[in-house]
Amino acid sequence: MLWSVEKDVDSITAVAGLLLLYSSNGCQGQAEKGSMYINEASRMAKNLGLFGVRDRLGLQEMPGYTREDLQAMAHTAWGAFGCIA
């Protein structure tokens, strides 16, 4: 399974994928398996700095990121927060 190879690499796409796996497993009545995915998504989101940063960061304060990168980070952070909270 691809997840066994990628699980140690924190990324925005991995967090989003884990949230989808969590939702899918929950809809199929596999809450225990889904909890593993949400825990991993939470860990990755924290490692990526999606939680626990100032309310507003501008492009000048996040060098190396494009506006699209920051939008993807914001959408993923809110999606993760909605699932975890």
N, CA, C and O atoms as a GROMACS GRO file, in nm:
protein
  340
    1MET      N    1   0.084  -0.118   0.000
    1MET     CA    2   0.000   0.000   0.000
    1MET      C    3   0.088   0.124   0.000
    1MET      O    4   0.190   0.129   0.070
    2LEU      N    5   0.050   0.223  -0.077
    2LEU     CA    6   0.128   0.346  -0.090
    2LEU      C    7   0.145   0.416   0.044
    2LEU      O    8   0.250   0.476   0.071
    3TRP      N    9   0.043   0.409   0.129
    3TRP     CA   10   0.050   0.477   0.258
    3TRP      C   11   0.168   0.429   0.342
    3TRP      O   12   0.228   0.509   0.413
    4SER      N   13   0.201   0.302   0.336
    4SER     CA   14   0.312   0.250   0.415
    4SER      C   15   0.445   0.313   0.373
    4SER      O   16   0.537   0.322   0.454
    5VAL      N   17   0.456   0.356   0.249
    5VAL     CA   18   0.578   0.421   0.199
    5VAL      C   19   0.576   0.570   0.230
    5VAL      O   20   0.681   0.628   0.262
    6GLU      N   21   0.460   0.634   0.221
    6GLU     CA   22   0.448   0.780   0.233
    6GLU      C   23   0.420   0.832   0.373
    6GLU      O   24   0.424   0.953   0.395
    7LYS      N   25   0.390   0.745   0.468
    7LYS     CA   26   0.341   0.792   0.597
    7LYS      C   27   0.441   0.874   0.677
    7LYS      O   28   0.400   0.946   0.769
    8ASP      N   29   0.566   0.865   0.647
    8ASP     CA   30   0.666   0.943   0.721
    8ASP      C   31   0.698   1.076   0.655
    8ASP      O   32   0.784   1.150   0.704
    9VAL      N   33   0.629   1.108   0.545
    9VAL     CA   34   0.651   1.233   0.474
    9VAL      C   35   0.530   1.323   0.496
    9VAL      O   36   0.423   1.298   0.440
   10ASP      N   37   0.546   1.428   0.577
   10ASP     CA   38   0.436   1.520   0.604
   10ASP      C   39   0.415   1.612   0.485
   10ASP      O   40   0.509   1.675   0.437
   11SER      N   41   0.291   1.620   0.438
   11SER     CA   42   0.258   1.711   0.328
   11SER      C   43   0.112   1.750   0.334
   11SER      O   44   0.030   1.682   0.398
   12ILE      N   45   0.080   1.859   0.268
   12ILE     CA   46  -0.058   1.907   0.263
   12ILE      C   47  -0.147   1.803   0.196
   12ILE      O   48  -0.258   1.776   0.243
   13THR      N   49  -0.099   1.745   0.088
   13THR     CA   50  -0.181   1.646   0.017
   13THR      C   51  -0.203   1.520   0.100
   13THR      O   52  -0.309   1.458   0.092
   14ALA      N   53  -0.104   1.483   0.180
   14ALA     CA   54  -0.121   1.366   0.268
   14ALA      C   55  -0.226   1.394   0.375
   14ALA      O   56  -0.308   1.308   0.406
   15VAL      N   57  -0.225   1.515   0.431
   15VAL     CA   58  -0.326   1.550   0.531
   15VAL      C   59  -0.465   1.544   0.469
   15VAL      O   60  -0.556   1.486   0.527
   16ALA      N   61  -0.481   1.604   0.351
   16ALA     CA   62  -0.611   1.604   0.283
   16ALA      C   63  -0.655   1.461   0.252
   16ALA      O   64  -0.772   1.427   0.269
   17GLY      N   65  -0.563   1.378   0.206
   17GLY     CA   66  -0.596   1.238   0.176
   17GLY      C   67  -0.637   1.161   0.299
   17GLY      O   68  -0.730   1.081   0.295
   18LEU      N   69  -0.568   1.184   0.410
   18LEU     CA   70  -0.602   1.118   0.536
   18LEU      C   71  -0.741   1.159   0.584
   18LEU      O   72  -0.815   1.077   0.639
   19LEU      N   73  -0.776   1.285   0.564
   19LEU     CA   74  -0.909   1.331   0.603
   19LEU      C   75  -1.016   1.262   0.520
   19LEU      O   76  -1.123   1.229   0.571
   20LEU      N   77  -0.988   1.241   0.392
   20LEU     CA   78  -1.083   1.168   0.307
   20LEU      C   79  -1.095   1.022   0.350
   20LEU      O   80  -1.205   0.967   0.354
   21LEU      N   81  -0.983   0.960   0.382
   21LEU     CA   82  -0.986   0.822   0.430
   21LEU      C   83  -1.064   0.811   0.562
   21LEU      O   84  -1.140   0.717   0.583
   22TYR      N   85  -1.043   0.908   0.649
   22TYR     CA   86  -1.116   0.912   0.776
   22TYR      C   87  -1.267   0.919   0.751
   22TYR      O   88  -1.344   0.843   0.809
   23SER      N   89  -1.308   1.011   0.664
   23SER     CA   90  -1.451   1.026   0.633
   23SER      C   91  -1.508   0.901   0.569
   23SER      O   92  -1.617   0.857   0.604
   24SER      N   93  -1.434   0.845   0.476
   24SER     CA   94  -1.479   0.725   0.406
   24SER      C   95  -1.497   0.608   0.501
   24SER      O   96  -1.598   0.537   0.495
   25ASN      N   97  -1.401   0.588   0.589
   25ASN     CA   98  -1.410   0.477   0.684
   25ASN      C   99  -1.525   0.498   0.782
   25ASN      O  100  -1.593   0.403   0.820
   26GLY      N  101  -1.546   0.622   0.823
   26GLY     CA  102  -1.658   0.652   0.912
   26GLY      C  103  -1.791   0.621   0.847
   26GLY      O  104  -1.881   0.567   0.913
   27CYS      N  105  -1.805   0.653   0.720
   27CYS     CA  106  -1.930   0.626   0.647
   27CYS      C  107  -1.953   0.476   0.628
   27CYS      O  108  -2.067   0.432   0.611
   28GLN      N  109  -1.846   0.399   0.631
   28GLN     CA  110  -1.857   0.255   0.612
   28GLN      C  111  -1.862   0.179   0.745
   28GLN      O  112  -1.856   0.056   0.747
   29GLY      N  113  -1.874   0.254   0.854
   29GLY     CA  114  -1.885   0.190   0.985
   29GLY      C  115  -1.754   0.133   1.038
   29GLY      O  116  -1.755   0.044   1.123
   30GLN      N  117  -1.642   0.185   0.989
   30GLN     CA  118  -1.511   0.138   1.034
   30GLN      C  119  -1.442   0.248   1.114
   30GLN      O  120  -1.335   0.297   1.076
   31ALA      N  121  -1.505   0.286   1.224
   31ALA     CA  122  -1.458   0.398   1.304
   31ALA      C  123  -1.317   0.375   1.360
   31ALA      O  124  -1.238   0.468   1.368
   32GLU      N  125  -1.287   0.252   1.399
   32GLU     CA  126  -1.155   0.225   1.457
   32GLU      C  127  -1.045   0.250   1.355
   32GLU      O  128  -0.943   0.312   1.386
   33LYS      N  129  -1.066   0.203   1.234
   33LYS     CA  130  -0.968   0.226   1.127
   33LYS      C  131  -0.962   0.376   1.094
   33LYS      O  132  -0.854   0.430   1.070
   34GLY      N  133  -1.077   0.441   1.093
   34GLY     CA  134  -1.082   0.584   1.064
   34GLY      C  135  -1.008   0.666   1.167
   34GLY      O  136  -0.947   0.768   1.134
   35SER      N  137  -1.012   0.623   1.294
   35SER     CA  138  -0.943   0.699   1.399
   35SER      C  139  -0.792   0.701   1.376
   35SER      O  140  -0.726   0.798   1.411
   36MET      N  141  -0.738   0.596   1.318
   36MET     CA  142  -0.595   0.594   1.287
   36MET      C  143  -0.563   0.705   1.186
   36MET      O  144  -0.462   0.774   1.199
   37TYR      N  145  -0.650   0.720   1.086
   37TYR     CA  146  -0.626   0.821   0.983
   37TYR      C  147  -0.640   0.963   1.038
   37TYR      O  148  -0.560   1.050   1.003
   38ILE      N  149  -0.738   0.987   1.124
   38ILE     CA  150  -0.755   1.122   1.178
   38ILE      C  151  -0.641   1.157   1.273
   38ILE      O  152  -0.599   1.272   1.278
   39ASN      N  153  -0.590   1.059   1.347
   39ASN     CA  154  -0.476   1.084   1.436
   39ASN      C  155  -0.352   1.119   1.355
   39ASN      O  156  -0.276   1.209   1.392
   40GLU      N  157  -0.330   1.048   1.244
   40GLU     CA  158  -0.216   1.079   1.158
   40GLU      C  159  -0.232   1.215   1.092
   40GLU      O  160  -0.135   1.291   1.082
   41ALA      N  161  -0.353   1.248   1.049
   41ALA     CA  162  -0.379   1.379   0.987
   41ALA      C  163  -0.350   1.491   1.087
   41ALA      O  164  -0.291   1.593   1.052
   42SER      N  165  -0.393   1.471   1.211
   42SER     CA  166  -0.369   1.571   1.316
   42SER      C  167  -0.220   1.589   1.342
   42SER      O  168  -0.171   1.701   1.353
   43ARG      N  169  -0.149   1.478   1.352
   43ARG     CA  170  -0.004   1.484   1.374
   43ARG      C  171   0.066   1.560   1.262
   43ARG      O  172   0.149   1.647   1.286
   44MET      N  173   0.031   1.524   1.137
   44MET     CA  174   0.093   1.589   1.022
   44MET      C  175   0.060   1.738   1.018
   44MET      O  176   0.148   1.820   0.992
   45ALA      N  177  -0.066   1.772   1.043
   45ALA     CA  178  -0.106   1.912   1.039
   45ALA      C  179  -0.028   1.994   1.142
   45ALA      O  180   0.012   2.107   1.114
   46LYS      N  181  -0.008   1.938   1.259
   46LYS     CA  182   0.070   2.007   1.361
   46LYS      C  183   0.216   2.019   1.319
   46LYS      O  184   0.277   2.124   1.337
   47ASN      N  185   0.272   1.913   1.263
   47ASN     CA  186   0.411   1.916   1.216
   47ASN      C  187   0.432   2.018   1.105
   47ASN      O  188   0.538   2.080   1.096
   48LEU      N  189   0.331   2.036   1.022
   48LEU     CA  190   0.340   2.131   0.911
   48LEU      C  191   0.313   2.275   0.954
   48LEU      O  192   0.327   2.368   0.874
   49GLY      N  193   0.275   2.294   1.080
   49GLY     CA  194   0.248   2.428   1.129
   49GLY      C  195   0.112   2.481   1.088
   49GLY      O  196   0.091   2.603   1.086
   50LEU      N  197   0.019   2.392   1.055
   50LEU     CA  198  -0.114   2.437   1.016
   50LEU      C  199  -0.196   2.482   1.136
   50LEU      O  200  -0.293   2.556   1.120
   51PHE      N  201  -0.159   2.439   1.254
   51PHE     CA  202  -0.224   2.481   1.377
   51PHE      C  203  -0.121   2.551   1.464
   51PHE      O  204  -0.002   2.520   1.458
   52GLY      N  205  -0.168   2.645   1.545
   52GLY     CA  206  -0.081   2.710   1.642
   52GLY      C  207   0.004   2.822   1.586
   52GLY      O  208   0.109   2.854   1.642
   53VAL      N  209  -0.041   2.884   1.477
   53VAL     CA  210   0.030   3.000   1.424
   53VAL      C  211  -0.059   3.122   1.441
   53VAL      O  212  -0.178   3.110   1.470
   54ARG      N  213  -0.003   3.240   1.422
   54ARG     CA  214  -0.079   3.363   1.435
   54ARG      C  215  -0.202   3.360   1.344
   54ARG      O  216  -0.208   3.285   1.246
   55ASP      N  217  -0.299   3.442   1.379
   55ASP     CA  218  -0.423   3.447   1.301
   55ASP      C  219  -0.400   3.486   1.155
   55ASP      O  220  -0.465   3.433   1.066
   56ARG      N  221  -0.308   3.576   1.132
   56ARG     CA  222  -0.288   3.624   0.996
   56ARG      C  223  -0.138   3.625   0.963
   56ARG      O  224  -0.058   3.685   1.034
   57LEU      N  225  -0.105   3.560   0.857
   57LEU     CA  226   0.031   3.565   0.805
   57LEU      C  227   0.022   3.612   0.661
   57LEU      O  228  -0.060   3.564   0.584
   58GLY      N  229   0.106   3.706   0.626
   58GLY     CA  230   0.106   3.756   0.489
   58GLY      C  231   0.213   3.688   0.406
   58GLY      O  232   0.295   3.611   0.457
   59LEU      N  233   0.211   3.715   0.277
   59LEU     CA  234   0.311   3.658   0.187
   59LEU      C  235   0.453   3.698   0.228
   59LEU      O  236   0.547   3.621   0.210
   60GLN      N  237   0.468   3.819   0.283
   60GLN     CA  238   0.600   3.865   0.323
   60GLN      C  239   0.654   3.784   0.441
   60GLN      O  240   0.775   3.771   0.457
   61GLU      N  241   0.566   3.732   0.522
   61GLU     CA  242   0.606   3.657   0.641
   61GLU      C  243   0.623   3.508   0.614
   61GLU      O  244   0.668   3.434   0.702
   62MET      N  245   0.588   3.464   0.495
   62MET     CA  246   0.598   3.322   0.458
   62MET      C  247   0.676   3.311   0.328
   62MET      O  248   0.621   3.268   0.226
   63PRO      N  249   0.803   3.348   0.329
   63PRO     CA  250   0.878   3.345   0.204
   63PRO      C  251   0.889   3.203   0.148
   63PRO      O  252   0.898   3.106   0.222
   64GLY      N  253   0.889   3.194   0.017
   64GLY     CA  254   0.902   3.065  -0.048
   64GLY      C  255   0.768   3.001  -0.082
   64GLY      O  256   0.765   2.898  -0.151
   65TYR      N  257   0.658   3.060  -0.035
   65TYR     CA  258   0.526   3.007  -0.065
   65TYR      C  259   0.454   3.100  -0.161
   65TYR      O  260   0.461   3.222  -0.148
   66THR      N  261   0.386   3.043  -0.257
   66THR     CA  262   0.304   3.122  -0.348
   66THR      C  263   0.168   3.145  -0.282
   66THR      O  264   0.135   3.083  -0.181
   67ARG      N  265   0.090   3.234  -0.341
   67ARG     CA  266  -0.045   3.257  -0.291
   67ARG      C  267  -0.126   3.128  -0.296
   67ARG      O  268  -0.205   3.100  -0.206
   68GLU      N  269  -0.108   3.048  -0.402
   68GLU     CA  270  -0.179   2.921  -0.415
   68GLU      C  271  -0.138   2.823  -0.305
   68GLU      O  272  -0.222   2.750  -0.252
   69ASP      N  273  -0.008   2.821  -0.271
   69ASP     CA  274   0.039   2.736  -0.162
   69ASP      C  275  -0.031   2.773  -0.031
   69ASP      O  276  -0.078   2.686   0.043
   70LEU      N  277  -0.036   2.904  -0.004
   70LEU     CA  278  -0.098   2.950   0.121
   70LEU      C  279  -0.247   2.920   0.123
   70LEU      O  280  -0.302   2.886   0.228
   71GLN      N  281  -0.313   2.932   0.008
   71GLN     CA  282  -0.456   2.898   0.003
   71GLN      C  283  -0.478   2.748   0.028
   71GLN      O  284  -0.570   2.710   0.100
   72ALA      N  285  -0.393   2.664  -0.030
   72ALA     CA  286  -0.403   2.520  -0.008
   72ALA      C  287  -0.380   2.487   0.139
   72ALA      O  288  -0.449   2.402   0.196
   73MET      N  289  -0.283   2.554   0.200
   73MET     CA  290  -0.256   2.532   0.342
   73MET      C  291  -0.375   2.574   0.428
   73MET      O  292  -0.412   2.504   0.522
   74ALA      N  293  -0.435   2.688   0.395
   74ALA     CA  294  -0.549   2.737   0.472
   74ALA      C  295  -0.670   2.644   0.458
   74ALA      O  296  -0.735   2.612   0.557
   75HIS      N  297  -0.698   2.601   0.337
   75HIS     CA  298  -0.812   2.510   0.315
   75HIS      C  299  -0.791   2.378   0.388
   75HIS      O  300  -0.883   2.325   0.450
   76THR      N  301  -0.670   2.325   0.381
   76THR     CA  302  -0.641   2.198   0.448
   76THR      C  303  -0.647   2.214   0.599
   76THR      O  304  -0.698   2.126   0.669
   77ALA      N  305  -0.596   2.326   0.650
   77ALA     CA  306  -0.600   2.350   0.794
   77ALA      C  307  -0.744   2.357   0.843
   77ALA      O  308  -0.778   2.297   0.945
   78TRP      N  309  -0.829   2.428   0.772
   78TRP     CA  310  -0.969   2.438   0.815
   78TRP      C  311  -1.041   2.306   0.802
   78TRP      O  312  -1.124   2.272   0.886
   79GLY      N  313  -1.011   2.230   0.697
   79GLY     CA  314  -1.070   2.097   0.682
   79GLY      C  315  -1.030   2.005   0.795
   79GLY      O  316  -1.113   1.933   0.850
   80ALA      N  317  -0.902   2.008   0.829
   80ALA     CA  318  -0.853   1.925   0.938
   80ALA      C  319  -0.915   1.968   1.071
   80ALA      O  320  -0.957   1.885   1.151
   81PHE      N  321  -0.919   2.098   1.093
   81PHE     CA  322  -0.978   2.150   1.217
   81PHE      C  323  -1.124   2.106   1.229
   81PHE      O  324  -1.168   2.067   1.337
   82GLY      N  325  -1.197   2.113   1.120
   82GLY     CA  326  -1.338   2.073   1.120
   82GLY      C  327  -1.357   1.926   1.154
   82GLY      O  328  -1.453   1.889   1.221
   83CYS      N  329  -1.267   1.841   1.108
   83CYS     CA  330  -1.277   1.698   1.136
   83CYS      C  331  -1.229   1.663   1.276
   83CYS      O  332  -1.284   1.574   1.340
   84ILE      N  333  -1.127   1.732   1.323
   84ILE     CA  334  -1.065   1.697   1.450
   84ILE      C  335  -1.142   1.756   1.568
   84ILE      O  336  -1.150   1.695   1.674
   85ALA      N  337  -1.196   1.875   1.548
   85ALA     CA  338  -1.264   1.945   1.660
   85ALA      C  339  -1.394   1.881   1.699
   85ALA      O  340  -1.462   1.928   1.790
   0.00000   0.00000   0.00000
